[in-house]
Amino acid sequence: MQVRRVGLLLMFLLSVSGAFAQAAQEPPVQKAVLQGMVSRAGTGEGLSRARVTLRRAEPGTGQTGGGVANAPGGSSVGISAQVVTDGSGRFVFGAVDPGTYRMLVELDGYLRQEYGQRSYTGRGALITVSPGQRVNDVNFQMVPASTITGRVFDETGQPMAGVTVQAQTYSYSEAGRNSLPLTRFRPTILANIGCIG
């Protein structure tokens, strides 16, 4: 009976040590690095304090999932991470898991932009990184948002309160010129809207 217990214990120890040896032989997955710069379109001036978000794209759909977790340059990026640009507009995502991602940047006073986006209503491009890959040129040129200011008066020149102002743009098609609303706001509130102007 004692020999049988020792034999079972020996078999158990051998199987556990074999599992540890196998785990030790598998190399860890190498992480990727993504870095770039956020600048103002037209001037090339680096923009500080822009929020750059990296989100893993769902396999086969290109859609993103998961919430945002802060990820400084050295921490691991799984589903989602966000960093802030430095004083010269540069950013780094270190230790990125291999996979496919979407990246976007936001900064107050500028239009939100995805990497590779060609129009302000279009989608951006996917970024695919391999184990150990270093991508150094993920750059954004941000377009300033337009600001509309003014006063609303009635026909006698008196200021009006409680009215709604609507900003519009025009689009053209085979049928002719069409007026499209961009946003509505109260004149007492400074509106920073997302239109190119």
C-alpha positions in Angstrom: 0.0 0.0 0.0 2.9 2.4 0.9 4.7 1.5 -2.4 1.5 2.3 -4.3 1.1 5.7 -2.7 4.8 6.5 -3.4 4.3 5.4 -7.0 1.2 7.6 -7.4 3.0 10.6 -5.9 6.0 10.0 -8.1 3.7 9.9 -11.2 1.9 13.1 -10.1 5.2 14.9 -9.6 6.6 13.8 -13.0 3.4 14.9 -14.8 3.4 18.3 -13.0 7.1 18.9 -13.8 6.5 17.9 -17.4 3.8 20.5 -17.7 6.1 23.2 -16.2 8.9 22.2 -18.6 6.5 22.4 -21.6 5.2 25.8 -20.5 8.8 27.0 -20.0 9.8 25.9 -23.5 7.0 27.9 -25.2 8.3 31.4 -26.0 6.2 34.3 -24.9 4.3 36.2 -27.7 6.3 39.2 -28.8 4.5 42.5 -28.5 4.3 45.2 -31.2 4.8 48.9 -30.8 2.7 51.6 -32.6 3.9 55.2 -32.5 3.2 58.4 -34.4 2.4 62.1 -34.3 -0.8 64.2 -34.2 -0.4 67.6 -36.0 -2.6 70.4 -37.2 -3.5 70.1 -40.9 -2.0 72.8 -43.0 0.7 73.9 -40.5 2.2 70.6 -39.3 2.3 71.9 -35.8 2.3 69.1 -33.2 -0.8 69.0 -31.0 -0.4 68.2 -27.4 -2.9 66.5 -25.1 -4.8 64.8 -28.0 -6.5 61.5 -26.9 -5.4 58.6 -29.1 -7.5 55.4 -28.8 -6.5 52.0 -30.0 -9.3 49.4 -30.3 -9.0 45.8 -31.4 -11.2 45.1 -34.4 -13.5 42.1 -34.2 -12.3 39.3 -36.4 -14.0 39.3 -39.8 -16.1 42.5 -39.2 -13.6 45.3 -38.7 -15.9 46.5 -35.9 -14.4 47.4 -32.6 -15.4 46.1 -29.2 -14.6 46.6 -25.5 -14.1 49.6 -23.3 -11.1 51.9 -23.0 -8.4 51.3 -20.5 -5.5 53.7 -20.0 -2.3 52.1 -21.4 1.0 54.1 -21.0 3.8 53.2 -23.4 5.0 50.2 -21.5 1.7 48.5 -20.5 0.0 45.7 -22.5 -2.7 46.6 -25.0 -5.4 43.9 -25.5 -8.9 45.1 -26.5 -8.6 48.8 -26.0 -6.2 51.5 -24.8 -5.8 55.2 -24.7 -2.8 57.5 -24.5 -2.3 61.3 -24.6 0.1 63.0 -26.9 3.1 64.7 -25.4 4.1 68.4 -25.9 5.3 67.8 -29.5 2.2 65.8 -30.5 3.9 62.4 -30.3 2.4 59.2 -28.9 3.5 55.6 -28.3 1.5 52.4 -27.7 4.0 49.9 -26.3 3.4 46.1 -25.8 0.5 45.8 -28.3 -0.8 42.3 -28.8 -0.5 41.1 -32.4 -3.8 41.6 -34.2 -6.0 44.1 -36.2 -6.9 47.4 -34.7 -8.6 50.8 -35.4 -7.0 53.9 -34.1 -8.7 57.3 -33.6 -7.7 60.7 -32.2 -9.8 63.3 -30.5 -8.9 66.9 -29.3 -11.3 69.7 -28.3 -11.6 72.2 -31.1 -10.8 69.6 -33.9 -12.7 67.0 -35.8 -12.5 63.5 -34.5 -10.4 61.4 -36.9 -9.7 57.7 -37.5 -6.4 56.6 -38.9 -6.6 56.4 -42.7 -10.0 58.3 -42.8 -10.4 60.2 -46.1 -13.6 62.1 -45.4 -15.0 63.3 -42.1 -18.0 60.9 -42.5 -16.0 57.9 -43.7 -14.4 55.0 -41.9 -10.7 54.8 -41.3 -8.3 52.0 -42.3 -7.4 48.9 -40.2 -3.9 48.5 -38.8 -2.6 45.0 -38.5 0.5 44.3 -36.4 2.6 41.1 -36.2 4.5 39.8 -33.2 7.5 42.1 -32.6 6.6 44.6 -35.3 7.4 48.3 -34.8 5.2 50.7 -36.7 6.7 54.2 -36.5 4.5 56.3 -38.9 0.9 56.3 -37.6 0.4 60.0 -38.2 -2.7 62.2 -38.0 -3.4 65.7 -39.5 -6.3 67.1 -37.5 -8.7 69.6 -39.1 -9.9 72.4 -36.8 -13.6 72.4 -36.2 -15.6 75.5 -37.2 -17.0 77.9 -34.7 -20.1 79.9 -35.3 -20.6 83.0 -33.3 -23.1 85.9 -33.6 -26.2 87.6 -32.3 -29.8 87.1 -33.2 -31.9 90.3 -33.6 -35.5 90.8 -34.5 -36.6 93.2 -37.3 -36.4 96.2 -35.0 -32.8 95.4 -33.9 -33.7 94.0 -30.5 -31.9 90.9 -29.3 -34.0 87.8 -29.4 -34.0 85.1 -26.6 -35.0 81.5 -26.8 -34.7 81.1 -30.5 -33.1 78.1 -32.2 -30.4 78.6 -34.8 -29.6 76.0 -37.4 -26.3 75.7 -39.4 -26.7 74.2 -42.8 -24.5 73.0 -45.7 -25.1 72.3 -49.3 -24.7 69.1 -51.2 -25.0 68.7 -54.9 -26.6 65.9 -56.9 -28.2 65.3 -60.3 -31.4 66.9 -58.9 -29.5 70.1 -58.0 -28.5 71.8 -54.8 -29.8 70.5 -51.5 -29.6 72.1 -48.1 -28.6 69.8 -45.3 -28.7 70.6 -41.6 -25.5 70.3 -39.6 -26.6 71.2 -36.1 -29.0 73.2 -34.0 -28.1 75.2 -31.0 -29.2 78.1 -28.8 -27.6 81.5 -29.5 -26.6 81.9 -25.9 -24.3 78.9 -26.1 -21.1 78.9 -28.0 -21.3 76.0 -30.4 -18.2 74.2 -31.6 -19.6 72.0 -34.3 -18.0 69.4 -36.5 -18.0 70.9 -40.0 -15.2 71.9 -42.2 -15.1 75.6 -42.9 
